[in-house]
Amino acid sequence: MSRTTRIADQPNRRLAVCLLLYVATGMGSVALTAGPDAVAPLYLAAGVAVACVLAWGPRMVWAVALGCALVELQARLSAGHALTPDLLIPMAITACGGALQAAAAGLLCRRWMTPGPALDRPREIAGVLLLAGPLACTVNAALSVGAMVLRGELSATQAPATALTWWYGDVIGVLIATPLTLILIGRPTDLWRTRRLWVGLPMLVVMVLTVILLRQDQVWSARRAADALARDSASVQHHAQATLRHHLQALDSLWLLQQAVGPQADPRFAALATHWQKALPAVGAFALDERTTERLPGPAEGTLERLRVRQVQARPVDASPRAALAVAHRAMTGRDALDLPALRATWARAVGEGLAAASPGLPLPLPHSQAVILYRPLAGTAGTGAAAPSGAVTMVLEMDTLLRELKATASPQLQACLSDLGLESSQALRRSLADGDTVPAATLAGPAACGSTRPWQGLPHRLLDLPFGGRSWQLALWQNPAAVRTAQADPRGRLLAIGGLLLAAGLGALLMMMTGHTRRLQAATAEARAGRQQAEATMQAHNAFLSRVSHELRTPLHAMLGLGALMRVDRQHPPDPWQQQTLQQMDQAGQELLRAVDTLLQVARSDRTERSEPVSDPGPGLHPPPEAGR
């Protein structure tokens, strides 16, 4: 008896063996998933659970439940979830689903199988293929996916595809892992031991080759997705740089116009601004600002610089509500834009560099919506001093709209987040922008999660540097997790893998039927051989009995009959009448007894050979009467 069998025969250790087998195969199956939040396309642990329940009884569902909870915990921690009490709910749901599924499979198969089970007849194999597989595996898929939808982890539109993947992953796991596990723990032991070579080895080889193919297909799919992301990122970067350059050119064209006509308002400003607003949807407004100075009275004596709006060309409200909100923000800054510290610093930088300067992101009265204001100082007039500008041309950008423009050439599956890393000359920007953890970033546009976390963490992504208006912007592009799962779960590779696994299951079922049929033939042959040996022994005893009867009874009878015949024909001492009568009675009685013995031997021999042959020759002169002949 092997060590595995000795351990399995101890009831107190069966739960531990079942738990270890389930956790090992479950974690191995989770490693084959296409992404951190995907469903395993091959879940061998489901087959291990069914095999343990069939071989060791319904008590194994407790080990299955604990194993499900541990596998779920490991999967969630690998996906980046924090170890919090909230994990207890999905762990409990998955544990209940796995335990109920194993119990249902055992209950459904119990009526179709002999104790053990042997799985050597088509009826029993069909019970596993149909009841423990497709029928019972609907339990965990329905319960777990339904709970994910109710908890908000999965949308209603994604639920059918996820449930289908969960279902056939468990089904294939049952068809593959159940016979492989029973080879180790199944009863009768002699039958399953003989199947280790003829059933287990072919199934294991086909399964390993299919899993390698499935994993390699996922690697190829991930490589194709990474290449597609690199191509999209290059296209987006080129388009984004051109788009931002067009916005600066629009601001420069208005600046050149005002430089030519002076600080006064001009009708051509509105016409040119309207032209650029049609070409650039992200521009909410163009404005012509006038710089003034005021002397502060009282103790705080000095000069206060002012920047007042002189002319505004805003986008119509019905054309873009967000752009109108950008104009509203321009009015929200107060009568003087330089009252805001962020805008005052931007204006000072624009004056110092003599170029367009972009402000940090300024919140708009919409959730997660921001605007950026660019200043381009106008040259001072006579008497104001060369260093003192007369005003500025201002452009207001609505960042959500700008982000859509920047990634217009990207695939719809890509998500984007635009962040402001600060001034280009800051020391922080000299660090590697790839690590991202050391450079503080302010979100300008994108999903709400961009402001607090890095949603592209653990996913294929690209970080693009976009300098604009003296600031360093960073455009993060990453693939939607659902798109990652879809790309890595290529239907062609998935169908090929499923076909290979079903081939392994079908091969295992065929080999089990063949080994079962061979075992039944061997048992019937052994039974026939034993019956034949018993029949031969019976025949030998029968022949010995007939020989003994023929020898022990007929020989003395022949001797007595012969002696009586000699006494009747004796001429020297002839018998007297009384003796003659006695000898005649002896001869008649002996002949009767001889006929009875011959009849007995004839019946016994006819039962054995069904042939009509004389048992033996009674000898010359002592032939029996015709009715006793052979």
C-alpha positions as CSV (number, residue, x, y, z in Angstrom):
1,M,0.0,0.0,0.0
2,S,1.4,3.4,-1.0
3,R,1.9,6.2,1.4
4,T,-0.8,8.3,-0.3
5,T,-3.3,5.5,0.2
6,R,-2.2,5.1,3.9
7,I,-2.8,8.8,4.5
8,A,-6.0,8.8,2.7
9,D,-7.3,5.8,4.7
10,Q,-7.0,7.9,7.9
11,P,-10.3,9.7,8.2
12,N,-8.8,12.5,10.3
13,R,-6.4,13.4,7.5
14,R,-8.7,13.3,4.5
15,L,-9.9,16.8,5.1
16,A,-6.3,18.1,5.1
17,V,-5.4,16.2,1.9
18,C,-8.5,17.5,0.2
19,L,-7.8,21.1,1.3
20,L,-4.2,20.9,0.1
21,L,-5.1,19.5,-3.3
22,Y,-7.8,22.1,-3.7
23,V,-5.7,25.1,-2.8
24,A,-2.7,23.9,-4.9
25,T,-4.8,23.4,-8.0
26,G,-7.0,26.5,-7.4
27,M,-4.0,28.8,-7.1
28,G,-2.4,27.2,-10.2
29,S,-5.6,27.8,-12.2
30,V,-5.9,31.4,-11.1
31,A,-2.3,31.9,-12.4
32,L,-3.7,31.2,-15.9
33,T,-6.1,34.1,-15.9
34,A,-5.8,36.8,-18.5
35,G,-5.7,39.6,-15.9
36,P,-6.0,40.4,-12.2
37,D,-9.8,40.6,-12.3
38,A,-10.5,37.9,-14.9
39,V,-12.1,34.5,-14.4
40,A,-10.0,31.4,-14.8
41,P,-10.7,29.6,-18.1
42,L,-9.6,26.3,-16.6
43,Y,-10.4,25.7,-12.9
44,L,-9.0,22.3,-11.9
45,A,-9.9,22.8,-8.3
46,A,-13.6,22.2,-9.2
47,G,-12.7,18.7,-10.4
48,V,-10.6,18.0,-7.2
49,A,-13.7,19.0,-5.1
50,V,-16.0,16.6,-7.0
51,A,-13.4,13.7,-6.8
52,C,-13.0,14.1,-3.0
53,V,-16.7,14.2,-2.4
54,L,-17.3,11.1,-4.6
55,A,-14.4,9.1,-3.1
56,W,-14.5,10.2,0.6
57,G,-18.1,11.3,1.1
58,P,-20.0,14.6,1.6
59,R,-17.9,15.6,4.6
60,M,-15.3,16.9,2.2
61,V,-17.5,19.9,1.4
62,W,-16.0,21.6,4.5
63,A,-12.5,21.3,3.1
64,V,-13.8,22.6,-0.3
65,A,-15.4,25.6,1.4
66,L,-12.2,26.6,3.2
67,G,-10.1,26.0,0.1
68,C,-12.4,28.3,-2.0
69,A,-12.1,31.0,0.6
70,L,-8.3,30.8,0.6
71,V,-8.0,30.8,-3.2
72,E,-10.4,33.8,-3.4
73,L,-8.3,35.6,-0.8
74,Q,-5.0,35.0,-2.7
75,A,-6.6,36.1,-6.0
76,R,-7.9,39.4,-4.5
77,L,-4.6,40.1,-2.8
78,S,-2.7,39.5,-6.1
79,A,-5.1,41.9,-7.8
80,G,-4.1,44.7,-5.5
81,H,-7.0,44.6,-3.1
82,A,-6.2,45.6,0.5
83,L,-6.6,43.1,3.3
84,T,-9.7,44.6,4.9
85,P,-12.9,43.1,6.5
86,D,-14.7,43.8,3.3
87,L,-12.9,40.8,1.8
88,L,-14.8,38.5,4.1
89,I,-18.0,38.9,2.0
90,P,-16.7,37.7,-1.4
91,M,-14.7,35.0,0.4
92,A,-17.8,33.7,2.1
93,I,-19.9,33.8,-1.1
94,T,-17.3,32.0,-3.1
95,A,-16.8,29.4,-0.3
96,C,-20.6,28.7,-0.2
97,G,-20.7,28.5,-4.0
98,G,-17.9,26.0,-4.2
99,A,-19.1,23.8,-1.4
100,L,-22.7,23.8,-2.7
101,Q,-21.5,22.9,-6.2
102,A,-19.4,20.0,-4.9
103,A,-22.3,18.7,-2.7
104,A,-24.7,19.0,-5.7
105,A,-22.3,17.0,-7.9
106,G,-21.9,14.3,-5.3
107,L,-25.7,14.1,-4.8
108,L,-26.5,13.9,-8.5
109,C,-23.9,11.3,-9.2
110,R,-24.7,9.1,-6.2
111,R,-27.6,7.5,-8.0
112,W,-25.6,6.8,-11.1
113,M,-22.5,5.3,-9.6
114,T,-21.4,2.3,-7.7
115,P,-19.7,3.0,-4.3
116,G,-16.1,3.9,-5.0
117,P,-16.7,5.0,-7.7
118,A,-15.1,2.7,-10.3
119,L,-16.2,4.7,-13.4
120,D,-15.8,1.7,-15.5
121,R,-19.3,1.7,-17.2
122,P,-20.7,4.2,-19.7
123,R,-23.5,5.0,-17.3
124,E,-21.2,6.2,-14.6
125,I,-18.9,8.1,-16.9
126,A,-21.9,9.8,-18.5
127,G,-23.1,10.7,-15.0
128,V,-19.8,12.6,-14.4
129,L,-19.8,14.2,-17.9
130,L,-23.4,15.4,-17.7
131,L,-24.3,15.7,-14.0
132,A,-21.2,16.6,-12.1
133,G,-20.0,18.7,-15.1
134,P,-22.4,20.9,-17.0
135,L,-25.4,20.6,-14.6
136,A,-23.7,21.0,-11.1
137,C,-21.3,23.7,-12.3
138,T,-24.1,26.1,-12.8
139,V,-24.4,26.5,-9.0
140,N,-21.1,28.4,-8.3
141,A,-21.2,30.4,-11.5
142,A,-24.8,31.7,-10.8
143,L,-24.2,32.4,-7.1
144,S,-20.8,34.1,-7.4
145,V,-21.4,36.2,-10.5
146,G,-24.9,37.2,-9.1
147,A,-23.2,38.3,-5.9
148,M,-20.6,40.3,-7.8
149,V,-23.4,42.1,-9.7
150,L,-25.3,42.9,-6.5
151,R,-22.1,44.2,-4.8
152,G,-21.3,46.5,-7.8
153,E,-18.1,44.6,-8.7
154,L,-19.5,43.7,-12.1
155,S,-21.9,45.4,-14.4
156,A,-25.1,43.7,-15.7
157,T,-23.8,43.7,-19.2
158,Q,-20.6,41.9,-18.3
159,A,-22.4,39.3,-16.1
160,P,-23.5,36.9,-18.8
161,A,-20.0,36.6,-20.4
162,T,-18.3,36.3,-16.9
163,A,-20.8,33.6,-15.8
164,L,-20.3,31.7,-19.1
165,T,-16.5,31.8,-18.6
166,W,-16.9,30.8,-14.9
167,W,-19.2,27.9,-15.9
168,Y,-17.1,26.3,-18.6
169,G,-13.9,26.8,-16.6
170,D,-15.5,24.7,-13.8
171,V,-16.9,22.2,-16.3
172,I,-13.6,21.6,-18.0
173,G,-11.9,21.4,-14.6
174,V,-14.4,18.7,-13.5
175,L,-13.9,16.7,-16.7
176,I,-10.1,16.8,-16.5
177,A,-9.3,16.9,-12.8
178,T,-11.9,14.4,-11.4
179,P,-10.4,11.3,-13.1
180,L,-6.9,12.5,-12.4
181,T,-7.6,13.0,-8.7
182,L,-9.5,9.7,-8.5
183,I,-6.4,7.9,-9.8
184,L,-4.7,9.0,-6.6
185,I,-7.5,8.5,-4.1
186,G,-10.2,6.4,-5.8
187,R,-11.5,3.1,-4.8
188,P,-11.2,0.2,-5.7
189,T,-7.5,0.8,-5.4
190,D,-6.3,-1.9,-7.7
191,L,-8.5,-0.6,-10.6
192,W,-7.4,3.1,-10.2
193,R,-3.7,2.0,-9.8
194,T,-3.8,0.3,-13.2
195,R,-5.3,3.5,-14.7
196,R,-2.3,5.6,-13.7
197,L,-0.4,4.7,-16.8
198,W,-3.1,4.0,-19.3
199,V,-5.5,6.9,-18.3
200,G,-3.7,9.4,-16.2
201,L,-0.5,9.7,-18.3
202,P,-2.3,10.5,-21.6
203,M,-4.8,12.9,-20.0
204,L,-1.9,14.6,-18.2
205,V,0.1,15.0,-21.3
206,V,-2.8,16.4,-23.3
207,M,-3.8,18.7,-20.5
208,V,-0.2,20.1,-20.0
209,L,0.2,20.7,-23.7
210,T,-3.1,22.5,-23.9
211,V,-2.3,24.6,-20.8
212,I,1.0,25.6,-22.3
213,L,-0.7,26.5,-25.5
214,L,-3.3,28.5,-23.6
215,R,-0.6,30.4,-21.7
216,Q,1.5,31.0,-24.8
217,D,-1.6,32.4,-26.5
218,Q,-2.1,34.8,-23.6
219,V,1.5,35.9,-23.9
220,W,1.1,36.5,-27.6
221,S,-2.1,38.4,-27.0
222,A,-0.5,40.5,-24.4
223,R,2.4,41.2,-26.7
224,R,0.0,42.2,-29.5
225,A,-1.9,44.5,-27.1
226,A,1.4,46.1,-26.0
227,D,2.4,46.7,-29.6
228,A,-1.0,48.2,-30.4
229,L,-0.6,50.4,-27.3
230,A,2.8,51.5,-28.4
231,R,1.5,52.4,-31.9
232,D,-1.5,54.2,-30.4
233,S,0.7,56.1,-28.0
234,A,3.1,57.3,-30.7
235,S,0.1,58.5,-32.8
236,V,-1.5,60.2,-29.8
237,Q,1.8,61.9,-28.8
238,H,2.2,63.3,-32.3
239,H,-1.4,64.4,-32.5
240,A,-1.4,65.9,-29.0
241,Q,1.8,67.9,-29.7
242,A,0.3,69.2,-32.9
243,T,-3.0,70.1,-31.1
244,L,-1.3,72.0,-28.3
245,R,0.9,73.8,-30.9
246,H,-2.3,74.9,-32.7
247,H,-3.7,76.4,-29.5
248,L,-0.5,78.3,-29.0
249,Q,-0.6,79.5,-32.6
250,A,-4.1,80.7,-32.1
251,L,-3.1,82.7,-29.0
252,D,0.0,84.0,-30.9
253,S,-2.1,85.1,-33.9
254,L,-4.4,87.2,-31.6
255,W,-1.3,88.5,-29.9
256,L,0.2,89.6,-33.2
257,L,-3.0,91.3,-34.1
258,Q,-3.1,93.3,-30.9
259,Q,0.6,94.1,-31.2
260,A,-0.2,95.7,-34.5
261,V,-3.3,97.7,-33.6
262,G,-2.3,98.6,-30.1
263,P,-4.1,98.0,-26.8
264,Q,-7.5,99.3,-28.0
265,A,-10.3,97.0,-28.9
266,D,-10.6,96.0,-32.5
267,P,-13.4,94.3,-34.4
268,R,-10.9,92.0,-36.1
269,F,-10.1,90.5,-32.7
270,A,-13.6,89.1,-32.3
271,A,-13.6,87.7,-35.9
272,L,-10.3,86.0,-35.5
273,A,-11.2,84.6,-32.1
274,T,-14.5,83.2,-33.5
275,H,-12.5,81.5,-36.3
276,W,-10.2,79.8,-33.8
277,Q,-13.1,78.8,-31.5
278,K,-14.6,76.9,-34.5
279,A,-11.3,75.2,-35.2
280,L,-10.5,74.5,-31.5
281,P,-13.4,73.1,-29.5
282,A,-11.5,73.2,-26.2
283,V,-11.2,77.0,-26.3
284,G,-13.9,78.5,-24.1
285,A,-13.0,82.1,-24.6
286,F,-10.5,84.6,-25.8
287,A,-10.0,87.9,-23.9
288,L,-8.1,91.1,-24.2
289,D,-6.9,92.3,-20.8
290,E,-5.7,95.7,-19.9
291,R,-2.9,96.3,-17.4
292,T,-3.3,99.1,-14.9
293,T,-1.6,100.2,-11.7
294,E,-3.1,101.7,-8.6
295,R,-1.4,103.4,-5.7
296,L,-2.2,102.0,-2.4
297,P,-3.2,104.6,0.2
298,G,-2.5,104.7,3.8
299,P,0.3,102.8,5.6
300,A,0.5,100.2,2.8
301,E,1.8,102.7,0.4
302,G,2.9,101.3,-3.0
303,T,1.8,100.3,-6.4
304,L,-0.7,97.5,-7.1
305,E,-0.8,95.9,-10.5
306,R,-4.2,95.2,-12.0
307,L,-5.3,93.2,-15.0
308,R,-8.9,93.9,-16.1
309,V,-10.9,92.4,-18.9
310,R,-11.4,94.8,-21.8
311,Q,-12.9,92.6,-24.5
312,V,-14.2,88.9,-24.3
313,Q,-15.1,86.7,-27.2
314,A,-16.8,83.7,-25.6
315,R,-18.2,80.6,-27.1
316,P,-22.0,80.6,-27.4
317,V,-23.7,78.9,-24.5
318,D,-25.8,76.6,-26.7
319,A,-22.6,75.4,-28.5
320,S,-20.8,74.1,-25.5
321,P,-22.0,74.3,-21.9
322,R,-18.6,73.4,-20.6
323,A,-17.0,76.2,-22.6
324,A,-19.6,78.6,-21.2
325,L,-18.6,77.5,-17.7
326,A,-15.1,78.3,-18.6
327,V,-16.2,81.9,-19.4
328,A,-18.1,81.9,-16.1
329,H,-15.0,80.9,-14.3
330,R,-13.2,83.8,-16.0
331,A,-15.9,86.1,-14.4
332,M,-15.6,84.2,-11.1
333,T,-12.0,85.3,-10.8
334,G,-13.2,88.7,-9.7
335,R,-13.0,92.1,-11.1
336,D,-9.2,91.6,-11.2
337,A,-7.8,88.3,-12.4
338,L,-4.6,88.9,-10.4
339,D,-6.5,88.6,-7.1
340,L,-6.0,84.8,-7.4
341,P,-2.5,83.8,-6.3
342,A,-2.2,81.1,-9.0
343,L,-3.1,83.6,-11.8
344,R,-0.8,86.3,-10.3
345,A,2.1,83.8,-10.4
346,T,1.3,82.8,-14.0
347,W,1.1,86.5,-15.0
348,A,4.5,87.2,-13.4
349,R,6.0,84.2,-15.2
350,A,4.5,85.4,-18.6
351,V,5.9,88.9,-18.0
352,G,9.3,87.6,-17.0
353,E,9.7,85.3,-20.0
354,G,7.8,87.3,-22.5
355,L,6.0,84.2,-23.7
356,A,2.7,82.5,-23.2
357,A,2.3,81.1,-19.7
358,A,-0.3,78.5,-18.6
359,S,-1.8,78.5,-15.2
360,P,-2.4,75.5,-13.0
361,G,-5.8,73.8,-13.2
362,L,-8.6,75.9,-11.8
363,P,-11.8,74.2,-10.8
364,L,-15.0,74.8,-12.7
365,P,-18.5,74.5,-11.2
366,L,-18.8,70.9,-12.5
367,P,-17.6,67.8,-10.7
368,H,-14.0,66.9,-11.8
369,S,-13.9,69.7,-14.4
370,Q,-11.1,72.2,-14.6
371,A,-9.9,75.1,-16.8
372,V,-6.4,76.4,-17.6
373,I,-5.8,80.1,-18.5
374,L,-2.9,81.2,-20.8
375,Y,-1.5,84.8,-20.7
376,R,0.5,86.4,-23.6
377,P,1.7,89.9,-22.5
378,L,1.4,92.8,-24.9
379,A,4.3,95.2,-25.3
380,G,4.1,98.4,-23.3
381,T,3.2,101.7,-24.8
382,A,5.2,104.9,-24.8
383,G,5.8,106.2,-21.3
384,T,5.0,102.9,-19.6
385,G,8.5,101.5,-19.7
386,A,9.9,98.6,-21.7
387,A,9.4,96.1,-18.9
388,A,5.8,97.0,-18.2
389,P,3.3,95.4,-20.6
390,S,0.2,97.2,-21.5
391,G,-2.0,94.2,-21.2
392,A,-2.4,90.6,-22.3
393,V,-4.2,88.3,-24.7
394,T,-5.8,85.5,-22.7
395,M,-7.1,82.1,-23.7
396,V,-9.3,79.9,-21.5
397,L,-9.1,76.1,-22.1
398,E,-11.7,73.6,-20.8
399,M,-9.6,70.6,-20.0
400,D,-12.1,67.7,-20.4
401,T,-12.7,68.8,-24.0
402,L,-9.0,69.3,-24.5
403,L,-8.3,65.8,-23.3
404,R,-10.8,64.4,-25.8
405,E,-9.0,66.3,-28.6
406,L,-5.6,65.1,-27.5
407,K,-6.6,61.4,-27.6
408,A,-8.8,61.7,-30.7
409,T,-6.6,59.3,-32.7
410,A,-6.4,56.7,-29.9
411,S,-8.3,53.5,-29.8
412,P,-11.7,53.7,-28.1
413,Q,-10.5,51.1,-25.7
414,L,-7.8,53.4,-24.3
415,Q,-8.4,55.5,-21.2
416,A,-6.5,58.7,-20.6
417,C,-5.7,61.0,-17.8
418,L,-4.0,64.4,-18.2
419,S,-2.0,65.7,-15.2
420,D,0.1,68.8,-14.4
421,L,3.5,68.0,-13.1
422,G,4.4,71.6,-12.4
423,L,6.8,74.0,-14.0
424,E,9.3,72.7,-16.6
425,S,12.2,74.2,-14.7
426,S,11.3,72.7,-11.4
427,Q,13.8,70.3,-9.9
428,A,11.2,67.5,-9.5
429,L,10.9,67.2,-13.3
430,R,14.5,66.2,-13.5
431,R,13.6,63.0,-11.9
432,S,12.4,60.0,-13.9
433,L,8.8,60.6,-14.9
434,A,8.3,56.9,-15.2
435,D,8.3,56.2,-11.5
436,G,5.5,58.7,-10.9
437,D,5.7,58.2,-7.1
438,T,8.2,60.9,-6.6
439,V,6.7,63.6,-8.8
440,P,3.5,65.2,-7.4
441,A,0.8,65.5,-10.1
442,A,-2.4,67.5,-10.2
443,T,-5.1,66.0,-12.3
444,L,-6.4,68.3,-15.1
445,A,-8.8,65.9,-16.8
446,G,-9.8,62.3,-16.9
447,P,-11.5,59.7,-14.7
448,A,-12.2,60.7,-11.1
449,A,-9.7,58.0,-9.9
450,C,-6.8,59.9,-11.5
451,G,-6.8,62.4,-8.7
452,S,-6.2,59.9,-5.9
453,T,-4.8,56.7,-7.4
454,R,-3.0,55.5,-10.5
455,P,-5.7,53.5,-12.3
456,W,-3.2,52.3,-14.9
457,Q,-1.1,50.5,-12.2
458,G,-0.6,46.9,-13.2
459,L,-2.0,47.5,-16.7
460,P,-0.2,48.1,-20.0
461,H,0.2,51.9,-20.1
462,R,2.3,54.8,-21.6
463,L,3.2,58.1,-20.0
464,L,3.6,60.9,-22.5
465,D,5.3,64.2,-21.7
466,L,3.6,67.3,-23.2
467,P,5.2,70.7,-22.4
468,F,2.7,73.5,-22.7
469,G,2.9,77.1,-21.7
470,G,5.9,76.7,-19.5
471,R,4.4,73.8,-17.6
472,S,5.0,70.1,-17.9
473,W,1.8,68.1,-18.6
474,Q,1.7,64.3,-18.6
475,L,-0.8,62.3,-20.6
476,A,-1.3,58.8,-19.2
477,L,-2.8,56.2,-21.6
478,W,-3.8,52.7,-20.5
479,Q,-6.0,50.0,-21.7
480,N,-9.4,49.4,-20.2
481,P,-9.2,46.3,-17.9
482,A,-12.2,44.8,-19.8
483,A,-10.3,45.4,-23.1
484,V,-7.2,43.7,-21.6
485,R,-9.2,40.7,-20.7
486,T,-10.9,40.6,-24.1
487,A,-7.6,41.0,-26.0
488,Q,-5.8,38.4,-23.9
489,A,-8.7,36.0,-24.1
490,D,-8.5,35.8,-27.9
491,P,-11.5,33.7,-29.0
492,R,-9.4,31.7,-31.4
493,G,-6.9,30.7,-28.8
494,R,-9.6,30.2,-26.2
495,L,-11.6,27.9,-28.5
496,L,-8.4,26.0,-29.4
497,A,-7.6,25.5,-25.7
498,I,-11.2,24.5,-24.9
499,G,-11.1,22.0,-27.8
500,G,-7.8,20.5,-26.5
501,L,-9.1,20.2,-22.9
502,L,-12.4,18.6,-24.2
503,L,-10.2,16.2,-26.2
504,A,-8.3,15.3,-23.0
505,A,-11.6,14.7,-21.2
506,G,-13.0,12.6,-24.1
507,L,-9.8,10.7,-24.2
508,G,-9.9,10.1,-20.5
509,A,-13.6,8.9,-20.7
510,L,-12.7,6.5,-23.6
511,L,-9.7,5.1,-21.8
512,M,-11.7,4.6,-18.6
513,M,-14.4,2.7,-20.5
514,M,-11.7,0.6,-22.2
515,T,-10.0,-0.1,-18.9
516,G,-13.3,-0.9,-17.3
517,H,-14.3,-3.2,-20.1
518,T,-10.9,-4.9,-19.9
519,R,-11.2,-5.3,-16.2
520,R,-14.7,-6.9,-16.6
521,L,-13.3,-9.3,-19.3
522,Q,-10.4,-10.2,-17.0
523,A,-12.8,-10.8,-14.1
524,A,-15.1,-12.9,-16.4
525,T,-12.1,-14.9,-17.7
526,A,-10.8,-15.5,-14.2
527,E,-14.2,-16.6,-13.1
528,A,-14.5,-18.9,-16.1
529,R,-11.1,-20.3,-15.4
530,A,-12.0,-21.0,-11.8
531,G,-15.2,-22.6,-12.9
532,R,-13.4,-24.8,-15.4
533,Q,-10.9,-25.8,-12.8
534,Q,-13.7,-26.6,-10.4
535,A,-15.6,-28.5,-13.1
536,E,-12.4,-30.5,-13.9
537,A,-11.9,-31.3,-10.2
538,T,-15.6,-32.4,-10.0
539,M,-15.2,-34.5,-13.1
540,Q,-12.1,-36.1,-11.7
541,A,-13.9,-36.9,-8.4
542,H,-16.8,-38.2,-10.5
543,N,-14.6,-40.5,-12.5
544,A,-12.8,-41.6,-9.4
545,F,-16.2,-42.4,-7.8
546,L,-17.3,-44.4,-10.9
547,S,-14.1,-46.3,-11.1
548,R,-14.3,-47.1,-7.4
549,V,-17.9,-48.2,-7.6
550,S,-17.1,-50.3,-10.7
551,H,-14.1,-51.9,-9.0
552,E,-15.4,-52.3,-5.4
553,L,-18.8,-53.6,-6.3
554,R,-18.7,-55.5,-9.6
555,T,-15.4,-57.3,-8.9
556,P,-16.7,-59.1,-5.8
557,L,-20.1,-59.8,-7.5
558,H,-18.3,-61.4,-10.5
559,A,-16.3,-63.5,-8.1
560,M,-19.4,-64.7,-6.2
561,L,-21.3,-65.4,-9.4
562,G,-18.4,-67.2,-10.9
563,L,-17.9,-69.3,-7.7
564,G,-21.7,-70.3,-7.7
565,A,-21.5,-71.3,-11.3
566,L,-18.4,-73.5,-10.6
567,M,-20.3,-75.1,-7.7
568,R,-23.3,-75.9,-9.9
569,V,-21.2,-77.7,-12.6
570,D,-18.9,-79.6,-10.2
571,R,-19.1,-83.3,-11.1
572,Q,-17.0,-84.7,-8.4
573,H,-19.1,-83.2,-5.6
574,P,-22.4,-82.3,-7.1
575,P,-24.7,-80.3,-4.9
576,D,-27.7,-81.9,-3.5
577,P,-31.1,-80.4,-4.4
578,W,-31.2,-78.1,-1.5
579,Q,-27.8,-76.7,-2.3
580,Q,-28.7,-76.5,-6.0
581,Q,-31.7,-74.4,-5.1
582,T,-29.6,-72.2,-2.8
583,L,-27.0,-71.7,-5.5
584,Q,-29.7,-70.8,-8.0
585,Q,-31.1,-68.2,-5.6
586,M,-27.6,-66.8,-5.1
587,D,-27.1,-66.5,-8.8
588,Q,-30.4,-64.8,-9.3
589,A,-29.7,-62.3,-6.5
590,G,-26.2,-61.7,-7.7
591,Q,-27.5,-61.0,-11.3
592,E,-30.1,-58.6,-9.9
593,L,-27.5,-56.8,-7.9
594,L,-25.1,-56.7,-10.9
595,R,-27.9,-55.2,-13.1
596,A,-28.6,-52.6,-10.5
597,V,-24.9,-51.6,-10.3
598,D,-24.6,-51.5,-14.1
599,T,-27.7,-49.4,-14.3
600,L,-26.3,-47.0,-11.7
601,L,-23.0,-46.7,-13.6
602,Q,-24.8,-46.2,-16.9
603,V,-26.9,-43.3,-15.6
604,A,-23.9,-41.6,-14.0
605,R,-21.8,-42.0,-17.2
606,S,-24.7,-40.8,-19.4
607,D,-25.0,-37.7,-17.3
608,R,-21.3,-36.9,-17.8
609,T,-20.8,-37.8,-21.4
610,E,-24.3,-38.2,-22.8
611,R,-23.0,-41.2,-24.7
612,S,-24.3,-44.8,-24.6
613,E,-21.3,-47.0,-24.0
614,P,-20.8,-50.0,-21.8
615,V,-19.2,-49.2,-18.5
616,S,-17.1,-52.3,-18.6
617,D,-17.1,-55.8,-20.0
618,P,-18.5,-58.3,-17.4
619,G,-16.4,-61.1,-18.8
620,P,-17.0,-64.2,-20.8
621,G,-19.9,-66.4,-19.8
622,L,-21.2,-63.8,-17.4
623,H,-23.1,-61.5,-19.7
624,P,-26.1,-59.8,-18.1
625,P,-29.6,-60.2,-19.5
626,P,-30.6,-58.0,-22.5
627,E,-32.2,-55.4,-20.3
628,A,-28.9,-54.7,-18.6
629,G,-26.9,-54.4,-21.9
630,R,-25.1,-51.3,-23.0
